[in-house]
Structure formats: structure tokens, C-alpha cells
Amino acid sequence: MIEKIFLSIFTFALFLCVHVVIFHARNVQNRFRALVRIFFFCMGVYLVLAAMLPADLIHEGVQEEDALGRMITYLNGLIIYVLLFFSYAHFYFVIDRSISSRIMVDLLASPGLSGTFEDIARTYAPQGILKRRILDMVYGGYLAEEGGKYTLTAKGRLHGRFFRFLKRFIHLYPGG
């Protein structure tokens, strides 16, 4: 079992290395799509290596003497890899999308490490931010635009219902 855990950590480290190399070597336009492709590529690496890895490399954890034991350890490592990716995706989006982190980075580049509210507001005008978010939702297939009107797609309705349920369930609705 421990072999698959180490393999999942190795596969995630491979994912990070490939991500850094590709994002430094190329000007990636569709960054999230690239991340997902790298994720699935590395998942394929995990699947192949997990099938080739001897079960008795380290004698700890669940014994893989039967098919069920092998399946459990295989899925355990796969779940760990997926959860590591989800954790990284959250970190990535905080860095990429957080207005707070962008403001701090911009202030680091400004003279005296400071700026007025008006300077910041010019860069982060609500209309511009809203437009980018809507364009991202159109690109992601959540909204369709026709004649200046935005409509939820089937994917958008599904996600909207899910988020509405979660907001109500943990009492964030309507504004939080």
C-alpha cells in the first residue's frame, strides 16, 4: 500500500515539474486547460507505473494478496494524487485570480510600495473585473452570449444549482 502512496506523491511532483517547465518555456494562453491536460497526462503515468510496481516492494500496510487488496491500494494512491491536484488548483487560483494578491503584487512594483485608492481603482475597475469573469464563464461553457444577452448553458445551470445548494446548506445565501 505504501508503494502507491509514494507513487502518488512522485506523480504529483512530476505534475509540478511539467507544469513549471511548460509554463516557463511557452506563453500558455489557456492556462487552466493546460493544467488539466498535464494532470491527466501524469494520471496516465501513475496508472502505468502503479500497474508495473511490484506489490511487495515495501512490506507495510494492506497486503495485496488478492484482487480486492490490489484495487484498494491502487485507488488509494489515485485518490491521493487527485486530492493533491485539487489542493494545488485551489492554491493556483488564489495566485492567479485573487484581486487581493494582485493588488499586493502591483503595490510591490509601485514607487514607495504604495498607491492611492484611485490608483488601485483605475486598475481594478469593477466593470473590467466583471467583464473578465463573464468572458471566462463564456469560455468555460457556463454561459452563452447572443445579441448582448448572457444565458446559462446546461453546464452553467448544473453548476449554479450546485453552488446555490451549497450556499443555502452552509448559510451563505444570499450574499456571502
C-alpha positions in Angstrom: 0.0 0.0 0.0 2.8 2.4 0.9 4.2 2.0 -2.6 1.1 3.5 -4.2 1.2 6.4 -1.7 4.8 7.2 -2.6 3.9 6.7 -6.3 1.1 9.2 -6.0 3.4 11.8 -4.3 6.0 11.1 -7.0 3.4 11.6 -9.7 2.3 14.9 -8.2 5.9 16.1 -8.1 6.2 15.1 -11.8 3.0 17.2 -12.4 4.5 20.2 -10.7 7.8 19.9 -12.7 6.0 19.5 -16.0 3.7 22.5 -15.1 6.7 24.7 -14.3 8.7 23.7 -17.4 5.8 24.2 -19.8 4.6 27.5 -18.3 8.2 28.8 -18.4 9.0 27.5 -21.8 5.8 28.7 -23.6 3.4 31.5 -23.4 0.4 29.5 -22.4 -2.9 31.2 -23.3 -5.4 28.7 -21.9 -3.7 28.1 -18.6 -6.3 26.0 -16.8 -6.8 23.8 -19.8 -3.1 23.2 -19.9 -3.1 22.4 -16.2 -5.9 19.8 -16.7 -4.0 18.2 -19.6 -0.8 17.9 -17.5 -2.9 16.5 -14.7 -4.4 13.8 -17.0 -1.0 13.0 -18.6 0.5 12.5 -15.1 -2.5 10.4 -14.1 -1.7 8.2 -17.0 1.9 7.9 -15.8 0.5 6.9 -12.3 -1.8 4.3 -13.8 1.0 2.7 -15.9 3.6 2.8 -13.1 1.1 1.5 -10.5 0.4 -1.5 -12.7 4.1 -2.2 -13.1 5.1 -1.6 -9.5 5.8 -4.8 -7.5 3.3 -5.2 -4.6 5.9 -6.3 -2.2 8.5 -3.5 -2.6 7.9 -2.3 1.0 6.2 -4.7 3.4 3.8 -2.3 5.3 0.1 -1.6 5.2 -2.5 -3.6 3.4 -1.3 -6.9 1.9 -2.1 -7.1 -1.7 -2.6 -10.8 -1.9 -5.9 -10.7 -3.7 -7.5 -8.6 -6.4 -9.5 -6.5 -3.8 -6.4 -5.6 -1.9 -4.6 -4.6 -5.1 -7.6 -2.5 -6.2 -7.9 -0.7 -2.8 -4.2 0.3 -2.8 -4.4 1.3 -6.4 -7.4 3.5 -5.8 -5.9 4.9 -2.6 -2.9 6.2 -4.4 -5.0 7.6 -7.2 -7.3 9.4 -4.7 -4.2 10.9 -3.0 -2.9 12.2 -6.4 -6.3 13.7 -7.3 -6.6 15.4 -3.9 -3.1 16.8 -4.2 -4.1 18.2 -7.6 -7.3 19.8 -6.2 -5.3 21.4 -3.4 -2.8 22.8 -5.8 -5.6 24.0 -8.1 -7.0 26.0 -5.2 -3.6 27.5 -4.5 -3.1 28.2 -8.2 -6.4 30.1 -8.5 -5.7 32.1 -5.4 -2.4 33.3 -7.0 -4.0 33.7 -10.5 -7.4 35.1 -9.6 -7.3 36.8 -6.3 -7.7 40.5 -6.5 -6.1 40.9 -3.1 -2.9 39.2 -4.2 -2.9 41.2 -7.5 -3.1 44.5 -5.6 -0.3 43.5 -3.3 1.9 42.5 -6.2 1.1 45.8 -8.0 2.0 47.7 -4.9 5.3 45.9 -4.7 6.1 47.2 -8.2 5.0 50.8 -7.4 7.3 53.6 -6.2 7.4 53.6 -2.4 5.5 50.3 -2.3 2.3 52.3 -2.1 -0.6 53.8 -4.1 -3.7 55.7 -3.6 -7.2 54.3 -3.7 -7.7 56.0 -7.0 -4.6 54.3 -8.5 -5.8 50.9 -7.4 -9.4 51.6 -8.5 -8.2 52.5 -12.0 -6.5 49.1 -12.4 -9.3 47.1 -10.8 -12.4 48.9 -12.1 -15.5 46.8 -11.3 -16.6 46.8 -14.9 -13.3 45.3 -16.1 -13.3 42.6 -13.5 -16.9 41.7 -14.2 -16.3 41.6 -17.9 -13.3 39.3 -17.5 -15.3 37.0 -15.2 -18.2 36.8 -17.7 -15.8 36.2 -20.6 -14.2 33.4 -18.6 -17.7 31.9 -18.0 -18.5 32.0 -21.7 -15.1 30.4 -22.5 -15.7 27.7 -19.9 -19.1 26.9 -21.3 -21.2 28.1 -18.4 -22.8 31.0 -20.3 -23.7 31.6 -23.9 -23.8 35.1 -25.4 -26.3 36.0 -28.1 -27.0 39.6 -29.0 -25.5 41.0 -25.9 -27.6 38.7 -23.6 -26.0 36.0 -21.5 -27.8 32.7 -20.9 -26.9 29.8 -18.7 -25.9 26.7 -20.6 -26.8 23.2 -19.3 -23.3 23.1 -17.6 -24.0 26.6 -16.1 -27.4 25.6 -14.7 -25.9 22.4 -13.2 -23.1 24.3 -11.5 -25.4 27.1 -10.5 -27.8 24.7 -8.8 -24.9 23.0 -7.0 -23.5 26.3 -5.7 -27.0 27.6 -4.7 -27.5 24.3 -2.7 -24.1 24.7 -1.0 -24.6 28.4 -0.2 -28.0 27.6 1.4 -26.7 24.5 3.1 -23.9 26.3 4.9 -26.0 29.5 5.3 -24.0 31.8 3.0 -27.1 32.7 0.9 -27.9 35.2 -0.5 -24.9 37.5 -0.4 -21.9 35.5 1.1 
